[in-house]
């Protein structure tokens, strides 16, 4: 299981970030952006559902027939970006010998999660996750669904027992977010922590300084 944080030498330098059709594509976009900004090589592929989410949820002009995912990122970040078609099972993330250090499925739909949990690799997104499991490499899945059925919970439990990091997109609010971007960064920061990648996007929690007691505190002590 991946550590909460890691030294730079321990952090993966080549990663695959896969987008499936769950809500929360903002998390996937931001994750890729941060990884590219850090100088890492990032391989990206998206399911048909993810392409629709990009259009209807994020409002991005993505052509489902000829998607240009590289255009979603600034030109200065694209040198280390590798975009693969969903059917390109010959692409690097589908091989254990390619040296992809970690795979993140973000967002991860319940359908994609179920297929990963049962070893059903019908496309590059599922195959990349399957390879990470068989090679004993870091795999993080980021489901964004509520409520969860017993089937969803069982599939997540099965993956967790295999050593997969199941990281639901459940943002916290103790860091007092001011914008939607702050909420997105909270979840992305959690993903980076599980990958062992240091980042500055979320302020680390520190022990609060003591505050003067109030009458309520005195009642609590009784």
Buried (B, 14 or more C-beta within 10 A) or exposed (E): EBEEBBEEEEBBBBBBBBBBBBBBBBBBBBBBBBBBBBEBBBBBBBBEBBBBBBBEBBEBEBEEEEBEBEEBBEEEBBEBBBBBEBEBBEBBBBBBEBEBBBBBBBBBBBEBBBBBBEEEBEBBBBBBBBBBBEBEBBBBBBBBBEEBEEEBEEBBEBBBEEBBBBBBBEBEEEBEBEEEEBBBBBBBBBBBBBBBBEBEBBEEEEEEEEEEEEEEEEEEEE
